[in-house]
Amino acid sequence: MRQEAAAEGKGRSEKMKLPDRNTIEKQLDSLWRKRIKQRDGYKCMYPGCNYHGDDVEAHHIWGRGNHGSRWLMDCGITLCHSCHREAEKYPNAFRKMVEIRYLGFERMLAITQAARSVAKWTIDQLMEMKEQLKAQGV
């Protein structure tokens, strides 16, 4: 998709490309990680772990390959490196713990349904998600 933009001072139109899908997705991934870390106060949310630091990792409760839930705030949680590996080793048990301790049944159901959906986002929808994530940091 292209937008027409008048070239400044030249009085003619030039076609201006929107950012490509990969660029927007990378920007969304970066913003999502930042927002998850901010929301969780830069601490590992795994029960019993007291790690706190800028190097916590943002973990997708449903893997990032599930595009329907990839950038949902409820689909993320911060973990230290060690706990992140543990969560990836036992994903079902980890998701159950997150449901019980943090999200509750309804919110977990919502991200599970989103994760299982086939999401084919348009460039405009991706840009809108990016703006929403940006706004959450204000």
Backbone as CSV, one residue per row, in Angstrom:
resi,resn,N_x,N_y,N_z,CA_x,CA_y,CA_z,C_x,C_y,C_z
1,MET,0.842,-1.158,0.000,0.000,0.000,0.000,0.898,1.235,0.000
2,ARG,0.491,2.226,-0.761,1.280,3.447,-0.858,0.414,4.656,-0.567
3,GLN,1.049,5.697,-0.084,0.350,6.949,0.142,0.987,8.003,-0.750
4,GLU,0.149,8.896,-1.243,0.659,10.000,-2.049,1.105,11.114,-1.111
5,ALA,2.251,11.691,-1.384,2.746,12.811,-0.573,3.305,13.859,-1.518
6,ALA,2.919,15.097,-1.288,3.434,16.179,-2.130,4.879,16.453,-1.753
7,ALA,5.741,16.522,-2.740,7.147,16.823,-2.473,7.254,18.295,-2.126
8,GLU,7.843,18.563,-0.975,7.941,19.938,-0.504,8.750,20.793,-1.467
9,GLY,8.181,21.930,-1.824,8.890,22.895,-2.640,9.001,22.523,-4.099
10,LYS,8.486,21.372,-4.509,8.630,20.971,-5.901,7.307,20.981,-6.641
11,GLY,6.182,21.048,-5.873,4.878,21.132,-6.518,4.467,19.880,-7.265
12,ARG,5.100,18.757,-6.993,4.694,17.517,-7.656,4.483,16.439,-6.610
13,SER,3.794,15.393,-7.013,3.525,14.280,-6.097,4.595,13.210,-6.236
14,GLU,4.960,12.654,-5.114,5.850,11.492,-5.106,5.173,10.410,-4.296
15,LYS,5.405,9.157,-4.654,4.845,8.061,-3.896,5.758,7.784,-2.712
16,MET,5.127,7.698,-1.538,5.877,7.440,-0.321,5.479,6.059,0.192
17,LYS,6.443,5.195,0.401,6.158,3.850,0.886,5.931,3.865,2.388
18,LEU,4.956,3.074,2.825,4.799,2.809,4.246,5.898,1.835,4.656
19,PRO,6.238,1.794,5.917,7.247,0.823,6.357,6.788,-0.592,6.003
20,ASP,7.735,-1.473,5.750,7.355,-2.831,5.398,6.966,-3.615,6.648
21,ARG,6.276,-4.705,6.451,5.736,-5.545,7.526,6.818,-5.971,8.518
22,ASN,7.965,-6.429,8.041,9.028,-6.896,8.935,9.539,-5.781,9.845
23,THR,9.673,-4.590,9.301,10.127,-3.446,10.092,9.131,-3.131,11.201
24,ILE,7.856,-3.098,10.851,6.821,-2.789,11.838,6.770,-3.882,12.907
25,GLU,6.861,-5.148,12.488,6.820,-6.240,13.462,8.002,-6.178,14.422
26,LYS,9.170,-5.834,13.936,10.340,-5.682,14.814,10.132,-4.534,15.796
27,GLN,9.559,-3.436,15.321,9.278,-2.296,16.199,8.231,-2.676,17.246
28,LEU,7.210,-3.422,16.834,6.194,-3.892,17.770,6.806,-4.813,18.821
29,ASP,7.666,-5.736,18.393,8.332,-6.644,19.337,9.118,-5.856,20.379
30,SER,9.852,-4.858,19.924,10.670,-4.046,20.826,9.799,-3.267,21.815
31,LEU,8.740,-2.637,21.318,7.823,-1.891,22.181,7.123,-2.811,23.176
32,TRP,6.697,-3.983,22.710,6.007,-4.939,23.568,6.930,-5.361,24.723
33,ARG,8.173,-5.722,24.397,9.144,-6.110,25.436,9.320,-4.992,26.462
34,LYS,9.453,-3.779,25.964,9.649,-2.624,26.847,8.452,-2.438,27.779
35,ARG,7.244,-2.515,27.230,6.034,-2.319,28.028,5.850,-3.439,29.062
36,ILE,6.150,-4.676,28.696,6.026,-5.799,29.629,6.998,-5.594,30.789
37,LYS,8.240,-5.223,30.495,9.241,-5.000,31.543,8.827,-3.845,32.455
38,GLN,8.319,-2.766,31.869,7.864,-1.624,32.676,6.706,-2.028,33.566
39,ARG,5.729,-2.711,32.986,4.555,-3.115,33.758,4.942,-3.980,34.965
40,ASP,5.889,-4.900,34.764,6.282,-5.842,35.819,7.395,-5.307,36.713
41,GLY,7.784,-4.057,36.515,8.777,-3.439,37.387,10.173,-4.037,37.271
42,TYR,10.498,-4.570,36.113,11.839,-5.128,35.840,12.217,-6.225,36.838
43,LYS,11.212,-7.016,37.238,11.522,-8.114,38.150,10.968,-9.423,37.597
44,CYS,11.603,-10.507,37.977,11.157,-11.839,37.577,9.864,-12.135,38.318
45,MET,8.840,-12.493,37.575,7.526,-12.734,38.153,7.304,-14.200,38.520
46,TYR,8.328,-15.037,38.332,8.194,-16.452,38.678,8.101,-16.576,40.194
47,PRO,7.115,-17.323,40.711,6.961,-17.454,42.162,8.246,-17.946,42.835
48,GLY,8.636,-17.239,43.873,9.813,-17.612,44.645,11.118,-17.024,44.144
49,CYS,11.116,-16.432,42.963,12.329,-15.819,42.431,12.314,-14.338,42.786
50,ASN,13.415,-13.851,43.289,13.494,-12.445,43.700,14.372,-11.603,42.780
51,TYR,14.673,-12.128,41.583,15.570,-11.402,40.680,14.923,-10.104,40.210
52,HIS,15.740,-9.061,40.145,15.286,-7.740,39.711,16.423,-7.119,38.920
53,GLY,16.152,-6.618,37.717,17.199,-5.972,36.939,16.755,-5.638,35.529
54,ASP,17.511,-4.763,34.890,17.196,-4.334,33.524,17.273,-5.470,32.510
55,ASP,17.972,-6.552,32.860,18.159,-7.641,31.909,17.101,-8.744,32.031
56,VAL,15.988,-8.470,32.741,14.908,-9.457,32.741,14.435,-9.634,31.304
57,GLU,13.844,-10.763,31.037,13.398,-11.097,29.682,11.874,-11.112,29.630
58,ALA,11.321,-10.615,28.531,9.870,-10.651,28.329,9.521,-11.978,27.670
59,HIS,8.728,-12.759,28.364,8.344,-14.092,27.895,6.921,-14.059,27.352
60,HIS,6.708,-14.695,26.193,5.365,-14.844,25.639,4.721,-16.077,26.268
61,ILE,3.590,-15.898,26.911,2.879,-17.005,27.535,2.442,-17.999,26.467
62,TRP,1.953,-17.502,25.360,1.783,-18.294,24.141,2.862,-17.791,23.191
63,GLY,3.599,-18.662,22.565,4.744,-18.302,21.732,4.460,-17.188,20.735
64,ARG,5.519,-16.463,20.389,5.347,-15.314,19.498,4.947,-15.703,18.083
65,GLY,5.046,-16.970,17.758,4.557,-17.442,16.464,3.038,-17.410,16.365
66,ASN,2.381,-17.268,17.498,0.924,-17.139,17.541,0.590,-15.658,17.360
67,HIS,0.427,-15.248,16.129,0.288,-13.822,15.811,-0.941,-13.171,16.423
68,GLY,-1.980,-13.952,16.709,-3.179,-13.374,17.298,-2.960,-12.833,18.705
69,SER,-1.965,-13.388,19.413,-1.707,-12.953,20.794,-0.322,-12.336,20.962
70,ARG,0.438,-12.266,19.913,1.854,-11.882,19.981,2.122,-10.574,20.708
71,TRP,1.295,-9.558,20.499,1.559,-8.245,21.097,0.534,-7.851,22.161
72,LEU,-0.227,-8.817,22.660,-1.160,-8.541,23.749,-0.382,-8.442,25.057
73,MET,-0.694,-7.446,25.854,0.005,-7.273,27.132,-0.236,-8.456,28.065
74,ASP,-1.433,-9.020,28.053,-1.707,-10.171,28.912,-0.918,-11.412,28.500
75,CYS,-0.366,-11.409,27.307,0.389,-12.568,26.828,1.865,-12.488,27.205
76,GLY,2.232,-11.519,28.018,3.643,-11.366,28.391,3.861,-11.331,29.883
77,ILE,5.044,-11.755,30.278,5.449,-11.732,31.682,6.970,-11.653,31.713
78,THR,7.523,-10.961,32.701,8.981,-10.866,32.788,9.536,-11.994,33.649
79,LEU,10.649,-12.524,33.173,11.336,-13.616,33.859,12.833,-13.389,33.773
80,CYS,13.551,-13.865,34.792,15.010,-13.867,34.685,15.381,-14.969,33.676
81,HIS,16.624,-14.990,33.256,17.055,-15.949,32.239,16.776,-17.394,32.670
82,SER,17.108,-17.706,33.908,16.935,-19.070,34.414,15.459,-19.481,34.444
83,CYS,14.606,-18.621,34.953,13.178,-18.930,35.015,12.558,-18.960,33.616
84,HIS,13.080,-18.161,32.702,12.602,-18.159,31.320,12.847,-19.530,30.691
85,ARG,14.032,-20.081,30.917,14.344,-21.418,30.386,13.392,-22.456,30.991
86,GLU,13.110,-22.324,32.267,12.194,-23.246,32.961,10.792,-23.148,32.365
87,ALA,10.325,-21.932,32.110,8.999,-21.727,31.524,8.917,-22.348,30.129
88,GLU,9.985,-22.247,29.370,9.999,-22.820,28.027,10.077,-24.348,28.068
89,LYS,10.687,-24.863,29.103,10.822,-26.311,29.261,9.481,-26.962,29.597
90,TYR,8.657,-26.261,30.396,7.353,-26.776,30.833,6.250,-25.750,30.550
91,PRO,5.958,-25.502,29.262,5.027,-24.410,28.920,3.614,-24.589,29.466
92,ASN,3.076,-25.790,29.450,1.700,-25.979,29.935,1.595,-25.723,31.429
93,ALA,2.541,-26.242,32.193,2.538,-26.007,33.640,2.736,-24.520,33.930
94,PHE,3.592,-23.872,33.147,3.828,-22.441,33.351,2.565,-21.641,33.056
95,ARG,1.885,-21.965,31.949,0.650,-21.247,31.616,-0.406,-21.431,32.708
96,LYS,-0.501,-22.622,33.267,-1.468,-22.869,34.334,-1.134,-22.019,35.559
97,MET,0.152,-21.919,35.891,0.570,-21.089,37.023,0.203,-19.628,36.766
98,VAL,0.449,-19.142,35.559,0.127,-17.747,35.217,-1.379,-17.519,35.324
99,GLU,-2.164,-18.477,34.849,-3.627,-18.355,34.943,-4.064,-18.243,36.401
100,ILE,-3.563,-19.119,37.235,-3.975,-19.151,38.644,-3.475,-17.925,39.401
101,ARG,-2.221,-17.583,39.183,-1.590,-16.546,40.001,-1.819,-15.117,39.502
102,TYR,-1.885,-14.943,38.177,-1.898,-13.581,37.622,-3.132,-13.215,36.795
103,LEU,-3.543,-14.067,35.874,-4.561,-13.653,34.912,-5.992,-14.031,35.278
104,GLY,-6.180,-15.174,35.873,-7.522,-15.689,36.081,-8.008,-16.384,34.820
105,PHE,-9.113,-17.107,34.965,-9.619,-17.930,33.870,-10.010,-17.119,32.642
106,GLU,-10.773,-16.035,32.829,-11.305,-15.273,31.688,-10.203,-14.645,30.841
107,ARG,-9.232,-14.027,31.489,-8.149,-13.389,30.729,-7.272,-14.436,30.048
108,MET,-7.022,-15.569,30.715,-6.242,-16.626,30.076,-7.003,-17.203,28.885
109,LEU,-8.302,-17.374,29.039,-9.118,-17.860,27.929,-9.026,-16.911,26.735
110,ALA,-9.078,-15.620,26.996,-9.015,-14.628,25.915,-7.691,-14.709,25.154
111,ILE,-6.564,-14.818,25.863,-5.287,-14.882,25.133,-5.101,-16.245,24.476
112,THR,-5.679,-17.297,25.060,-5.612,-18.626,24.441,-6.383,-18.617,23.134
113,GLN,-7.569,-18.030,23.135,-8.358,-17.939,21.906,-7.652,-17.081,20.865
114,ALA,-7.058,-15.983,21.304,-6.318,-15.123,20.373,-5.125,-15.876,19.791
115,ALA,-4.429,-16.641,20.633,-3.257,-17.394,20.177,-3.639,-18.450,19.144
116,ARG,-4.794,-19.013,19.295,-5.243,-20.087,18.392,-5.903,-19.552,17.123
117,SER,-6.148,-18.258,17.081,-6.778,-17.669,15.892,-5.728,-17.474,14.796
118,VAL,-6.201,-17.422,13.581,-5.324,-17.137,12.450,-5.381,-15.633,12.223
119,ALA,-4.282,-14.971,12.538,-4.251,-13.510,12.425,-3.397,-13.108,11.232
120,LYS,-3.996,-12.393,10.330,-3.285,-11.842,9.178,-3.487,-10.339,9.246
121,TRP,-2.593,-9.664,9.985,-2.736,-8.234,10.220,-2.370,-7.437,8.979
122,THR,-3.146,-6.400,8.706,-2.785,-5.474,7.629,-1.713,-4.524,8.165
123,ILE,-1.054,-3.823,7.265,-0.056,-2.828,7.669,-0.714,-1.777,8.558
124,ASP,-1.912,-1.333,8.197,-2.624,-0.332,8.999,-2.924,-0.856,10.405
125,GLN,-3.321,-2.116,10.523,-3.593,-2.686,11.840,-2.316,-2.781,12.674
126,LEU,-1.215,-3.163,12.038,0.068,-3.228,12.747,0.489,-1.849,13.229
127,MET,0.297,-0.844,12.388,0.639,0.527,12.769,-0.238,0.989,13.944
128,GLU,-1.492,0.622,13.935,-2.398,0.983,15.029,-1.957,0.308,16.333
129,MET,-1.591,-0.967,16.265,-1.093,-1.664,17.463,0.165,-0.987,17.998
130,LYS,1.008,-0.565,17.080,2.241,0.133,17.483,1.905,1.420,18.235
131,GLU,0.947,2.187,17.714,0.541,3.434,18.371,-0.054,3.156,19.752
132,GLN,-0.843,2.087,19.847,-1.443,1.739,21.148,-0.363,1.362,22.173
133,LEU,0.638,0.598,21.752,1.722,0.242,22.665,2.511,1.472,23.064
134,LYS,2.732,2.378,22.119,3.446,3.633,22.436,2.668,4.415,23.490
135,ALA,1.367,4.511,23.307,0.515,5.289,24.211,0.500,4.708,25.622
136,GLN,0.688,3.415,25.758,0.678,2.779,27.082,1.865,3.201,27.921
137,GLY,2.882,3.737,27.288,4.064,4.148,28.017,3.986,5.567,28.554
138,VAL,2.917,6.259,28.221,2.767,7.651,28.639,2.317,7.744,30.075
